[in-house]
Each structure stands twice: as structure tokens, then as C-alpha cells.
Amino acid sequence: MSDEEPWKSWYQADGTPGSDATQDVPFSSPMPSTPPGPGAGRSAWPEQPPAASGYGGGYGGGSPGYGGAPTYVPPGGGTPVRGGGRRWRFWGQPGRRGRRITLIVVVVLLLVIVSVGGTYFWVNGKLNRTVSLPATTNTSAGTNWLITGDDSRGGLTRAQQDALHLGTTGANASDSLMLLHMGTGRPVLISIPRDSYVPIPGYGQNKINAALAFGGPTLLIQTVENVTGLRIDHYMGIGFEGLANVVNTVGGVRMCVTTAVPADPTGDSGFTGLAAGCHTLSGPQAIAFVRDRHSFATSDLQRIQDQRAFLSALLSKATSPSVYLNPFTALPFASASAGAIS
């Protein structure tokens, strides 16, 4: 018997250890089906042969897709020897990469759903739901919202009143009054002039804005329903401080005017005027802009147009990607809006 191990002859080209012609059997090469030489029987194959250089430490390298090395049966019989091939990692096995990606996507979607749902209930809990709708027999297609802005100074400190140029007294009236109709085509927004004389239940003829001061939102809703014949389905009211906070949380509102707007000559609103062009108004500046009526010959009628233009600009800013995609802006805006609205 030769001194040289016969099992080396099938993985070395010339049978000489260290020869330049030595080459590894490819990873996927099949095992030899017959002994490497004549007369080489079971005794020529050790139970645990030494590690062959370049063959992964055994007779059977790992087979892709099976998670490890196959078992090698020596030619002529003998104890099966399991190769020392390297196992695949979890995400490297066939089919598992897709499952891992699917798991990540599902987890992300669950986090988004929980975040959105939690934010909704958080904001919903901040709304002031003290306004009650009066009983009515009126019916109308679609949905009608009554949107008001009141001049109440309640809850404001003297410093806050001075910052917003509100003075110390107010009639608690609704100086801004709008009807929003939705559900029957394009949404329609109609402004009701505050000086309109109408019958107020229990108070005779008076300015429509006085209904809020006489009986709060419920009486104001009833008055509007009697005058218009519409059914009011929802009410939304906001005060001076609430509007200023909402404007500040979105980083100001951009207003564009085609011609210069003069300052309020009386100084009551604190409006200092606007040059032709675009301007970013802060909370106090926005309040002054929507309150001013003394700068125009048409007085309150022009103020109505300014209020509608400002509301459009505020909604445009609030729904811009810079706000709703930025949680550091979107969440304070949602909180300020919900807390300011009745």
C-alpha cells in the first residue's frame, strides 16, 4: 500500500501536496462514486478524514438552498460523514428574504395606523363640544356648517388684549359669519354681513351679529335657520386668541394683495397697512387684518372679502406638505386648532 493517502488523489490534480496544479473541487461538484484507485477499499477511507484545503473542512460543502452541507457516503460503504459547509443566514435563505421584507412592511403599516388613530382621538378629545343645536323642522339637502368668529375678550389677560389691539370691552358679537354648504356639488361658502337687520327670536329686529351676545351659539343658529330656511347641521366658532395661535403654529400665513391697503385710520384694529405684493402675517397681524373695516369706503363689505381671502390662505398653508408632513408643525397646529374651536 502506498504511503500516500489515496483519498487525496481526487481533489489534487497530480497527487502531490503543495503542487501548483492543485485545485479545489467546485462547491457544487458531486462526490466520487467509486474509490479513487484499484484496491482501495473501506480501510482506505478514514472515518473522519483530515480537512481538505479549500473544501470547507469535510467531504461535503454546503449546498445552496438546503441550509447546510450534505452527508457524504464514502465509496464502498462506511460511516456517513457530514460535511462542514457553512450555513446560510436567515435572510439569505430562499423565500425568507421576502418574508422578512413583508414583516417589516406590516410592522411599519401597523405603526402608521396606530399613530394616525391615536392622533385622531387625541385631537378629537381637545374639541369644545358645549354648543347644542336647537330643534328645527327645517330640512335641506347636503350638510350646512355655520362658521363664526366672535369678538369676546373672555379668558384674555390685559397683556394679551393689548398685543392683539382688542381694547378692554367687547359685545361678544359674531363679527364674522359664514355659511358653508357641502354635499350637493361643489362646496359653497356664503358670508352674512354682520349689520343685516333680521328678526331675532325673543329680541325683535336687530343686527344679526347681536344674536350671539343675546343667547349664545344656540340663539344665533336658530336666527340663521329662521332667516335662511336652511337646517344647520354643524357649528364652529373661534375667538381672537384661538385664531392668532393657529396662525402662529403654522409659521404665519402668506397674504397677497394687488394694491396697497392703507392702515386703519382709527387705530382700533391695530392694522398698519400692507404694500402691494405678498406678505407673511403673524398671529397678531392676521387678527388686525381681518378686523379692519375703517380703511375702506365699503366698510364691513370689504372686510368680508378680506376675511374670506385670509381663510383661503390659512387653509392653503395648513394643507401644504410643509405642515402636514412635518410632525413638529402638524401636531401643534392640530392641537391649537382643536383647542380654539367650539
C-alpha positions in Angstrom: 0.0 0.0 0.0 1.3 3.4 -0.8 2.3 5.8 1.9 0.3 8.5 0.3 -3.4 8.7 1.3 -5.4 7.5 -1.6 -8.3 9.8 -0.9 -6.2 12.8 -1.9 -6.0 11.8 -5.5 -9.4 13.0 -6.4 -9.0 16.6 -5.1 -5.4 17.2 -6.2 -4.5 17.3 -9.8 -1.2 15.4 -9.7 -1.5 13.9 -6.3 1.4 15.9 -4.9 0.7 18.1 -1.9 1.6 21.7 -2.4 1.8 21.3 -6.2 0.9 24.3 -8.3 -1.6 22.2 -10.2 -3.6 21.6 -7.0 -7.1 22.8 -7.4 -10.3 22.7 -5.3 -13.3 20.8 -6.4 -16.0 23.3 -7.1 -18.5 23.8 -4.3 -21.3 22.1 -6.2 -19.1 19.2 -7.6 -20.6 15.8 -6.9 -18.8 13.3 -4.7 -16.9 10.4 -6.5 -19.0 7.4 -6.9 -16.1 4.9 -6.9 -12.9 4.5 -4.9 -10.1 6.7 -6.3 -7.9 3.7 -7.2 -7.7 0.0 -7.6 -7.8 -2.0 -4.4 -8.8 1.0 -2.3 -11.5 -0.5 -0.1 -13.2 0.6 3.1 -10.0 0.6 5.1 -8.5 3.3 2.8 -11.2 5.8 3.9 -10.8 7.2 7.4 -13.9 7.8 9.4 -13.1 11.5 9.8 -10.6 12.4 7.1 -8.4 15.5 7.6 -9.8 18.7 6.4 -9.0 19.2 2.7 -7.7 22.6 1.9 -10.3 24.7 0.1 -13.1 22.2 0.7 -14.7 23.7 3.8 -13.3 21.1 6.3 -15.0 18.0 5.1 -16.3 15.9 2.2 -19.5 17.8 1.6 -19.7 21.5 1.2 -22.9 23.4 1.9 -25.5 23.2 -0.9 -27.3 26.5 -1.6 -31.0 26.3 -0.6 -30.6 23.5 1.9 -29.3 25.4 4.8 -26.1 23.3 5.3 -23.7 20.7 3.9 -25.0 17.3 2.6 -24.0 13.9 4.1 -21.2 12.1 2.2 -21.2 8.3 2.0 -17.6 7.1 1.2 -17.2 4.8 -1.8 -17.5 1.2 -1.0 -19.6 1.9 2.1 -18.7 3.2 5.5 -19.9 5.6 8.1 -21.6 8.6 6.5 -19.7 11.8 7.1 -21.5 15.2 7.2 -19.6 18.0 5.5 -18.6 21.1 7.3 -20.2 23.6 4.8 -21.3 27.0 6.1 -25.0 27.5 6.8 -26.9 30.3 5.2 -28.0 33.3 7.3 -31.7 33.7 8.0 -32.3 36.4 5.4 -30.1 34.7 2.8 -32.2 31.5 2.5 -34.6 31.3 -0.4 -38.0 32.7 0.4 -37.0 34.1 3.7 -35.8 37.4 2.3 -39.3 38.1 1.0 -40.9 37.1 4.4 -38.5 39.4 6.2 -39.4 42.4 4.0 -43.1 41.6 4.3 -42.7 41.5 8.1 -41.1 44.9 8.1 -43.8 46.4 5.9 -46.5 45.0 8.1 -44.9 46.4 11.2 -44.5 49.9 9.6 -48.1 49.9 8.5 -49.3 49.0 12.0 -47.3 51.8 13.5 -48.7 54.3 11.0 -52.3 53.1 11.7 -51.8 53.3 15.4 -50.2 56.8 15.1 -53.0 58.1 12.9 -55.7 56.6 15.1 -54.1 57.9 18.3 -53.7 61.4 16.8 -57.4 61.5 15.8 -58.6 60.6 19.2 -56.2 63.0 20.8 -57.3 65.9 18.7 -61.0 64.9 19.0 -60.7 65.0 22.7 -59.5 68.6 22.6 -62.6 69.9 20.8 -65.0 72.0 22.9 -68.4 70.4 22.3 -70.5 72.7 24.6 -72.6 74.1 21.7 -76.1 72.5 21.3 -78.1 72.7 18.2 -81.7 73.9 18.6 -84.7 71.8 17.5 -85.9 72.6 14.0 -88.3 71.4 11.3 -86.2 72.8 8.5 -84.8 70.3 6.0 -82.1 70.8 3.3 -80.0 68.7 1.0 -76.4 68.2 1.9 -74.7 69.5 5.0 -74.6 73.0 6.3 -72.0 74.5 8.6 -72.3 77.8 10.4 -68.9 79.3 11.0 -68.5 82.3 13.3 -65.7 84.5 14.7 -66.7 86.3 17.8 -65.1 89.4 19.5 -65.3 88.1 23.0 -62.4 89.1 25.3 -63.2 86.4 27.8 -60.2 84.5 29.1 -57.7 87.0 27.8 -55.3 88.9 30.0 -54.8 92.6 29.7 -51.4 92.0 28.1 -53.0 89.6 25.5 -55.7 92.2 24.7 -53.1 94.9 24.2 -51.0 92.6 22.0 -54.0 92.0 19.7 -55.2 95.6 19.9 -58.6 94.5 21.2 -59.3 97.1 23.8 -60.9 96.1 27.1 -64.6 95.8 26.1 -66.4 93.8 23.5 -70.0 93.0 22.6 -69.4 89.2 22.4 -71.0 89.5 18.9 -70.2 87.5 15.8 -68.4 90.0 13.6 -67.6 87.2 11.1 -70.5 85.0 10.0 -70.3 82.4 7.2 -72.4 79.5 5.9 -70.6 76.5 4.3 -72.7 74.1 2.2 -71.4 70.8 1.1 -72.7 67.6 -0.4 -74.6 68.8 -3.4 -71.9 69.5 -5.9 -69.1 72.0 -5.3 -68.9 73.4 -1.8 -70.3 76.9 -1.4 -69.2 79.5 1.2 -71.6 82.4 1.8 -70.8 85.4 4.1 -73.6 87.1 6.0 -73.0 90.8 6.7 -72.9 91.4 10.4 -75.1 94.6 10.1 -78.0 92.7 8.5 -81.2 93.5 10.4 -83.2 90.4 11.0 -85.8 89.1 13.5 -84.1 87.5 16.5 -86.4 85.2 18.5 -87.4 87.0 21.7 -85.5 90.2 20.8 -87.3 91.6 17.9 -85.5 93.2 14.9 -81.8 93.7 15.4 -78.4 93.2 13.8 -77.8 89.5 13.2 -74.4 89.6 15.0 -76.2 90.5 18.2 -77.9 87.1 18.4 -74.6 85.6 19.7 -74.4 88.1 22.5 -78.1 87.7 23.4 -78.3 83.9 23.6 -75.0 82.4 22.6 -74.5 80.0 19.7 -77.9 78.3 20.1 -79.8 81.5 19.5 -77.5 82.5 16.7 -78.1 79.2 14.9 -81.9 79.5 15.4 -81.8 83.0 14.0 -79.9 81.9 10.9 -82.2 79.0 10.3 -85.3 81.2 10.5 -83.8 83.7 8.1 -82.4 81.3 5.5 -84.8 78.4 5.8 -81.8 76.0 6.0 -81.1 73.4 8.5 -77.8 74.0 10.3 -76.1 70.6 10.8 -72.8 71.8 12.4 -71.5 74.9 14.2 -67.9 76.1 14.5 -66.8 79.2 16.4 -63.4 80.6 17.1 -62.2 83.6 19.0 -59.4 86.1 18.7 -56.7 84.4 20.7 -57.5 81.0 19.2 -57.1 82.3 15.6 -53.8 84.0 16.5 -52.4 80.8 18.0 -53.5 78.8 14.9 -51.7 81.2 12.6 -48.5 81.2 14.7 -48.3 77.4 14.8 -48.2 77.1 11.0 -45.4 79.8 10.9 -47.6 82.6 9.6 -50.0 83.0 6.7 -48.9 84.4 3.3 -51.3 87.1 2.1 -51.0 88.7 -1.4 -52.7 91.9 -2.3 -52.8 93.5 -5.7 -53.0 97.1 -4.5 -51.7 98.7 -1.3 -54.1 98.5 1.7 -54.0 101.6 3.9 -53.6 101.5 7.7 -56.7 101.7 9.9 -57.1 105.5 10.4 -58.9 105.0 13.8 -56.2 102.6 15.1 -58.9 100.4 16.6 -57.8 97.2 14.9 -54.1 97.9 15.1 -53.8 97.3 11.3 -50.7 99.2 10.0 -51.4 98.6 6.2 -49.9 96.4 3.5 -47.9 97.4 0.4 -48.9 95.8 -2.9 -47.4 92.3 -3.1 -47.2 89.2 -0.8 -46.6 89.3 3.0 -46.4 86.7 5.7 -48.7 87.7 8.6 -48.1 86.6 12.2 -51.0 85.9 14.5 -51.4 89.5 15.8 -51.0 90.9 12.3 -53.6 88.4 11.0 -56.1 89.5 13.6 -55.6 93.1 12.8 -56.1 92.4 9.1 -59.4 90.5 9.4 -60.8 93.1 11.9 -60.0 96.2 10.0 -63.0 97.9 8.2 -62.2 101.6 8.6 -59.7 101.6 5.8 -62.4 101.1 3.2 -65.3 103.1 1.9 -67.4 99.9 1.8 -66.5 99.1 5.4 -67.8 95.7 6.5 -68.4 94.5 3.0 -64.7 94.8 2.1 -63.8 93.3 5.5 -65.9 90.2 4.5 -63.8 89.9 1.3 -60.6 90.1 3.3 -61.8 87.5 5.8 -62.6 85.1 3.0 -59.2 85.7 1.4 -57.5 85.1 4.7 -59.4 81.9 5.4 -58.4 80.6 2.0 -54.8 81.4 2.6 -54.8 79.8 6.1 -56.4 76.6 4.7 -53.8 76.5 1.9 -51.0 76.8 4.4 -52.4 74.2 6.8 -52.8 71.6 4.0 -49.4 72.3 2.5 -46.7 69.5 2.7 -44.5 71.7 4.8 -47.2 71.5 7.5 -48.8 68.1 7.3 -45.6 66.2 6.6 -43.8 67.8 9.5 -45.0 66.4 12.8 -43.3 69.2 14.7 -45.7 71.6 12.9 -48.7 69.4 12.2 -49.3 68.3 15.8 -49.1 71.8 17.4 -51.4 73.1 14.6 -53.9 70.3 15.2 -53.8 70.9 19.0 -54.1 74.7 18.7 -57.0 74.4 16.2 -58.9 71.8 18.2 -58.4 73.8 21.5 -59.6 77.1 19.9 -62.7 75.8 18.2 -66.2 75.5 19.8 
